[in-house]
Amino acid sequence: MSLSVSRRLAAVTAIAVAGLFAATAPAALASPASVAAAPTPPDIPVANVKAHLTQLQSIAAANGGNRAHGKTGYKASIDYVKAKLDAAGFTTTLQTFTSSGATGYNLIADWPGGDPNSVLMSGAHLDSVSSGAGINDNGSGSAAVLEAALAVSQAGLTPTKHLRFGWWGAEELGLIGSKYYVNNLPTAERAKFAGYLNFDMIGSPNPGYFVYDDDPTIEQTFKNYYAGLGVPTEIETEGDGRSDHASFKNVGIPVGGLFTGASNSKTAAQAQKWGGTSGQAFDRCYHSSCDNTSNINDTALDRNADAIAYAIWNLGFAVPVPPGPSFENTADVSIPDSPAAAVTSSITASGVTGNAPATTKVDVNIVHTYRGDLVVDLIAPDGTVYNLHNRTGGSADNLVQSYTVNASSEVANGVWKLRAKDGAAQDVGYINSWKITF
């Protein structure tokens, strides 16, 4: 996981991202209740995942003690993963980029078959910081995604969606590799993504069980898995906007993922429900030389590896939900700096029979210098308020996101409003566009 993300992007980037959203919207995932009969997800052997970690540790030891961007240990890590995938029947692509004067690498692996217009991608960053081997951060996510991909091959899986896997370079320098991948995808290709699943630090030695709260379908899928184990989860906040999912989320691709914690300390309440040591960091070796194969909690790694397979199997066989009537407002509405009052943008829906569906989709495109300040609500014609975004996302710019709202108690026809308020001073923006789909 990278240390931080810049509070503000260049204005030209904000405008470019805003324009992308108006051009297209990502393919939708069905709700967990609308899933075709998928084969039973496999139990991923944690021993296999740990064997990959041992190899990554050996690679680091043979290459100056790390697997950082621009170092021989990183290229050797990429070569190791690629060889495994090539042997398993994947179509692999090695994407190169330049950062800090050095060549970086992303590895993309496509499993044959599935709907090419509905892509489910799982990914993890493969680079470490220069101070160590990076076995939890992020050998853990990289190894688990690799083993899940190999399980797809072993099962000869034929999902409805096209499965793609990615290992990102230079994440520790600011999500460089994943940004490069996303920025070089044509707009039409971005629109084919049903979802991106991110796994960054999933074997922390004093683990928590955190689920990203971005796309509601992906979030619920992971929650369902953990509910089946009787393990409580919490919403992930420590790494929000600080890992590669942000690169996808920022262009409107639905995202989700898992996390076991980094430098934040485990609270007494968390220790009571998850075990471990309160008052101690989830990972005391975060970004340190001691992040080696001894810095892994086997139970957390095992559970999360199985959760990855559970999500791929279930979401990969999900039946796309045909979109209903859509209504859009593309007029710009300025969002004044705090403490000014909230502003609204209105859409009049007409010609829709009955109530709105439980899967009402709201696509939001707000250009803003600090989305962590924003509070965004959907207001139904009868005045009922549905909160979409409540000051999350940290220091990242812009809010380009799709939300699923259970508005089944609302009559569809009438005036719907998107309400936005800036919750803190020194940031500006505007509602660029928004759309509601029944």
C-alpha positions in Angstrom: 0.0 0.0 0.0 1.3 3.4 -0.9 1.9 6.0 1.8 -0.4 8.7 0.5 -2.3 10.1 -2.5 -2.0 13.8 -3.4 -4.8 16.0 -2.0 -5.3 17.7 -5.4 -4.7 16.6 -9.0 -3.9 19.0 -11.8 -7.0 20.8 -13.1 -6.5 19.2 -16.5 -6.8 15.8 -14.9 -10.0 16.8 -13.2 -11.5 17.9 -16.4 -10.4 14.8 -18.3 -11.9 12.5 -15.7 -15.1 14.4 -15.7 -15.4 14.0 -19.4 -14.9 10.3 -19.3 -18.0 9.7 -17.2 -20.4 11.5 -19.5 -19.2 9.3 -22.4 -20.1 6.0 -20.9 -21.1 4.1 -17.7 -19.6 0.7 -16.6 -21.4 -2.6 -17.1 -23.5 -3.4 -14.1 -23.1 -6.4 -11.7 -26.2 -8.2 -10.7 -27.1 -8.3 -7.1 -26.1 -11.4 -5.2 -29.7 -12.5 -5.4 -29.5 -12.5 -9.3 -26.7 -15.0 -9.6 -26.7 -17.9 -12.1 -25.9 -21.4 -10.8 -22.2 -21.1 -10.2 -19.9 -24.0 -9.3 -19.0 -24.2 -5.7 -16.0 -21.9 -5.1 -12.8 -23.8 -4.2 -11.0 -23.8 -0.9 -7.7 -22.2 -1.8 -4.9 -24.0 0.0 -3.1 -21.5 2.2 0.1 -23.6 1.8 0.0 -22.8 -1.9 -0.3 -19.1 -1.2 2.5 -19.3 1.3 4.7 -21.1 -1.2 4.4 -18.1 -3.5 5.4 -15.8 -0.6 8.5 -18.0 0.0 9.4 -17.5 -3.6 9.0 -13.7 -3.4 11.1 -13.7 -0.2 13.8 -15.6 -2.0 13.7 -13.2 -4.9 14.1 -10.3 -2.6 17.0 -11.9 -0.8 18.8 -12.5 -4.1 18.2 -9.0 -5.3 19.3 -6.6 -2.6 16.6 -7.4 -0.1 13.6 -5.8 -1.8 11.3 -6.0 -4.8 10.8 -2.3 -5.4 10.1 -0.5 -8.6 13.1 -0.2 -10.8 15.0 -2.9 -9.0 15.9 -6.3 -10.3 13.8 -7.9 -7.5 10.6 -6.5 -9.0 11.3 -7.7 -12.5 12.1 -11.1 -11.1 8.8 -11.1 -9.2 6.9 -10.3 -12.4 8.7 -13.0 -14.3 7.8 -15.5 -11.6 4.1 -14.7 -11.7 4.0 -14.6 -15.5 5.6 -18.0 -15.8 2.9 -19.5 -13.5 0.1 -18.0 -15.5 1.5 -18.8 -18.9 1.8 -22.5 -17.9 -1.8 -22.4 -16.7 -3.2 -21.3 -20.0 -3.7 -17.6 -19.5 -3.0 -15.0 -22.1 -0.5 -12.7 -20.5 0.5 -9.1 -21.4 3.5 -7.3 -19.9 2.8 -3.6 -19.9 5.8 -1.2 -19.5 5.8 2.3 -18.2 8.4 4.8 -16.9 8.5 6.3 -13.5 11.3 8.0 -11.5 13.6 7.3 -14.4 13.1 3.5 -14.3 11.1 1.1 -16.3 8.1 -0.3 -14.6 5.9 -3.3 -15.4 2.3 -4.3 -15.1 1.3 -7.9 -15.7 -2.2 -8.5 -17.2 -3.6 -12.0 -17.5 -6.8 -12.9 -19.3 -8.7 -16.2 -18.9 -10.2 -17.4 -22.2 -14.0 -17.0 -22.6 -16.7 -15.1 -20.9 -18.5 -12.1 -22.2 -15.9 -9.7 -23.5 -18.3 -6.8 -22.8 -18.5 -7.7 -19.1 -15.0 -7.9 -17.5 -14.5 -8.8 -13.9 -10.9 -8.0 -12.9 -9.0 -8.9 -9.7 -5.7 -7.3 -8.9 -2.9 -6.5 -6.5 0.3 -4.5 -6.5 3.4 -6.6 -6.7 6.1 -4.0 -5.8 7.6 -3.6 -2.3 9.1 -0.5 -0.7 12.9 -0.4 -1.0 13.4 -1.1 2.7 12.2 -4.8 2.6 10.8 -7.8 0.8 7.2 -6.6 1.2 5.7 -10.0 2.0 2.5 -8.7 3.6 2.6 -5.4 1.6 1.9 -6.7 -0.9 3.1 -10.2 -1.5 0.0 -11.4 0.4 -2.5 -9.9 -2.1 -0.3 -10.8 -5.1 0.1 -14.4 -4.0 -3.5 -14.9 -3.2 -4.7 -13.4 -6.5 -2.2 -15.6 -8.3 -3.4 -18.8 -6.5 -7.0 -17.8 -7.2 -6.2 -17.4 -10.9 -4.5 -20.8 -10.9 -7.6 -22.2 -9.3 -9.7 -20.8 -12.2 -7.4 -22.8 -14.6 -7.5 -25.9 -12.5 -11.3 -25.8 -12.5 -11.5 -25.1 -16.2 -14.0 -22.3 -15.2 -16.4 -21.1 -17.8 -18.0 -18.0 -16.2 -20.5 -15.6 -17.8 -18.1 -12.8 -17.3 -14.6 -12.4 -18.8 -12.0 -12.9 -16.0 -8.9 -10.7 -16.0 -6.2 -10.5 -13.4 -3.6 -7.7 -12.8 -0.3 -7.2 -10.9 0.6 -3.6 -10.6 4.0 -1.9 -10.5 5.1 1.2 -8.7 2.1 1.3 -6.4 4.3 2.4 -3.6 5.3 5.5 -5.6 1.6 6.7 -5.9 -0.4 4.0 -7.8 1.7 4.7 -10.9 1.2 1.3 -12.6 -2.5 1.0 -12.1 -3.0 4.6 -13.2 -1.0 3.9 -16.3 -3.2 0.9 -17.1 -6.5 2.7 -16.6 -5.4 5.9 -18.4 -4.4 3.9 -21.4 -7.7 2.0 -21.6 -9.9 3.4 -24.3 -13.2 4.8 -23.0 -15.1 2.0 -24.7 -12.9 -0.6 -22.9 -13.5 1.0 -19.5 -17.2 0.7 -20.1 -16.9 -3.1 -20.3 -15.7 -3.4 -16.7 -18.3 -5.1 -14.4 -16.0 -4.6 -11.5 -12.4 -4.4 -10.2 -11.5 -6.3 -7.0 -8.4 -5.1 -5.1 -6.3 -7.0 -2.5 -3.6 -5.1 -0.7 -2.3 -6.4 2.6 -4.5 -9.4 3.4 -2.3 -11.3 5.9 -1.4 -8.7 8.5 0.0 -10.4 11.7 -2.5 -8.6 14.0 -5.3 -8.7 11.5 -8.6 -7.0 11.2 -11.2 -8.0 8.6 -12.0 -4.9 6.5 -14.3 -4.7 3.5 -14.3 -1.8 1.0 -17.6 0.0 1.0 -17.5 1.2 -2.6 -19.7 -0.9 -5.0 -22.6 -2.3 -2.9 -22.8 -5.6 -4.8 -19.1 -6.3 -4.4 -19.2 -5.2 -0.8 -22.2 -7.5 0.0 -20.5 -10.4 -1.7 -17.5 -10.2 0.6 -19.8 -9.6 3.6 -21.8 -12.7 2.7 -18.6 -14.8 2.6 -17.5 -13.6 6.1 -21.0 -14.0 7.5 -20.9 -17.6 6.5 -17.7 -18.0 8.6 -19.3 -16.1 11.5 -16.5 -13.5 11.3 -17.7 -9.9 11.7 -16.3 -7.3 9.3 -15.8 -3.6 9.4 -15.7 -1.0 6.6 -12.2 -0.3 5.4 -11.1 3.3 6.0 -7.3 3.3 6.6 -6.4 2.6 3.0 -9.3 4.4 1.3 -7.9 6.0 -1.9 -4.4 4.7 -1.1 -4.3 1.6 -3.2 -4.9 0.6 -6.8 -8.7 0.4 -6.6 -8.6 4.3 -6.6 -7.3 4.3 -10.1 -10.3 2.4 -11.3 -12.8 4.1 -9.0 -11.8 7.5 -10.3 -13.0 6.7 -13.8 -16.3 5.3 -12.6 -15.5 1.5 -12.6 -17.2 -0.3 -9.7 -14.6 -1.4 -7.1 -14.3 -3.5 -4.0 -11.8 -5.4 -2.0 -10.4 -6.7 1.3 -7.8 -5.4 3.8 -6.4 -6.6 7.1 -4.9 -3.3 8.3 -1.5 -1.5 8.2 0.0 1.0 10.7 -3.3 1.9 12.5 -3.7 0.3 15.9 -6.2 -2.3 16.8 -8.8 -1.1 19.3 -9.9 -3.1 22.3 -13.3 -3.7 20.7 -11.6 -5.0 17.6 -9.4 -7.3 19.6 -12.4 -8.6 21.4 -14.2 -9.7 18.2 -11.1 -10.7 16.1 -8.5 -11.7 18.6 -5.0 -10.3 18.5 -3.5 -7.5 20.5 -5.2 -4.2 21.2 -3.1 -1.0 21.1 -0.8 -2.6 18.6 -0.6 -1.9 14.9 -2.3 -4.3 12.6 1.1 -4.6 10.9 4.0 -3.5 13.0 6.4 -4.2 10.1 4.5 -2.0 7.6 7.0 -0.6 5.1 9.9 -2.0 7.2 12.6 -4.5 6.7 10.8 -7.0 9.0 8.0 -7.4 6.4 9.1 -10.9 5.6 7.5 -14.4 5.6 7.3 -14.2 9.5 5.1 -11.2 9.2 2.0 -13.1 8.1 -1.1 -14.4 10.0 -1.9 -17.7 8.3 -5.6 -17.6 9.4 -6.2 -14.2 7.9 -4.3 -15.1 4.7 -6.3 -18.3 4.4 -9.7 -16.7 4.9 -9.0 -13.9 2.5 -7.6 -16.2 -0.2 -10.9 -18.2 0.0 -12.9 -14.9 -0.1 -11.2 -13.9 -3.3 -12.2 -17.2 -4.9 -15.7 -16.9 -3.5 -16.1 -13.4 -5.1 -14.6 -14.5 -8.4 -16.9 -17.5 -8.6 -20.0 -15.7 -7.6 -19.6 -12.4 -9.3 -18.1 -14.1 -12.4 -21.4 -16.0 -12.9 -23.7 -13.1 -12.0 -26.4 -12.4 -14.5 -26.2 -8.7 -15.8 -29.3 -6.7 -14.9 -30.8 -5.1 -18.0 -31.0 -1.3 -17.4 -34.4 0.4 -17.3 -35.3 3.9 -18.4 -32.5 6.5 -17.7 -32.8 10.2 -17.1 -29.8 12.5 -16.9 -28.9 16.1 -16.0 -25.7 17.4 -17.5 -26.0 21.0 -16.4 -23.1 22.2 -14.2 -24.1 23.2 -10.6 -21.4 25.0 -8.5 -20.8 23.6 -5.1 -19.8 26.5 -2.8 -17.1 26.1 -0.2 -18.2 25.3 3.4 -20.1 26.6 5.4 -22.4 27.5 2.5 -25.6 25.7 2.1 -26.1 22.5 0.0 -27.0 22.7 -3.7 -29.3 20.5 -5.7 -29.6 19.3 -9.3 -33.0 18.0 -10.5 -34.2 15.3 -12.8 -37.8 14.8 -13.8 -38.6 11.1 -14.4 -41.7 10.4 -16.5 -43.3 7.5 -18.3 -42.1 4.9 -15.8 -44.6 2.4 -14.6 -45.0 1.9 -10.8 -42.3 2.2 -8.2 -38.6 2.5 -8.6 -36.7 -0.8 -8.4 -34.7 -2.0 -5.5 -31.7 -1.7 -7.8 -32.2 1.9 -8.8 -28.8 3.1 -10.1 -27.5 6.6 -9.6 -24.4 7.6 -11.5 -22.7 10.7 -10.0 -20.0 12.8 -11.6 -18.7 15.6 -9.3 -15.5 17.5 -10.0 -14.1 18.6 -6.7 -10.7 19.2 -5.2 -11.3 17.1 -2.1 -14.0 14.5 -2.2 -13.5 13.7 1.4 -15.4 16.9 2.2 -18.5 16.0 0.2 -21.8 14.9 1.5 -24.1 13.7 -1.4 -27.7 12.6 -1.1 -30.4 11.4 -3.5 -33.8 13.0 -2.7 -36.9 11.2 -3.9 -40.0 13.0 -5.1 -41.7 12.6 -1.7 -38.7 14.1 0.1 -37.1 10.8 1.3 -33.3 11.2 1.5 -30.9 8.4 0.5 -27.3 9.1 1.5 -24.9 8.2 -1.3 -21.6 9.6 0.0 -20.7 10.9 3.4 -17.2 12.5 3.6 -15.2 9.4 2.6 -12.5 9.0 0.0 -9.8 10.9 1.9 -7.5 13.2 0.0 -8.5 12.1 -3.6 -10.1 14.5 -6.0 -13.4 14.1 -7.8 -16.4 11.8 -7.1 -17.1 9.6 -10.1 -19.2 6.7 -8.8 -22.2 4.5 -9.4 -24.5 3.8 -6.5 -27.3 1.2 -6.1 -30.3 2.5 -4.1 -33.2 0.5 -2.8 -35.9 3.0 -3.8 -38.6 0.4 -4.2 -40.9 2.3 -1.8 -40.8 5.3 -4.1 -43.0 6.1 -7.1 -40.6 6.4 -10.0 -42.2 9.3 -11.8 -41.5 12.8 -10.4 -38.7 15.1 -9.5 -35.6 13.5 -8.1 -32.8 15.6 -6.8 -29.1 15.1 -6.2 -28.0 17.2 -3.2 -24.3 18.0 -2.6 -22.7 19.9 0.3 -19.1 20.8 1.0 -18.4 19.9 4.6 -15.1 21.7 5.2 -13.4 24.8 4.0 -10.8 25.5 1.3 -12.1 23.2 -1.5 -14.2 23.9 -4.5 -16.1 22.0 -7.2 -19.3 21.4 -9.1 -21.8 18.8 -10.0 -20.8 17.9 -13.6 -23.6 15.5 -14.3 -25.7 12.8 -12.8 -28.0 10.1 -14.0 -30.7 7.9 -12.5 -31.6 4.5 -14.1 -34.7 2.6 -13.0 
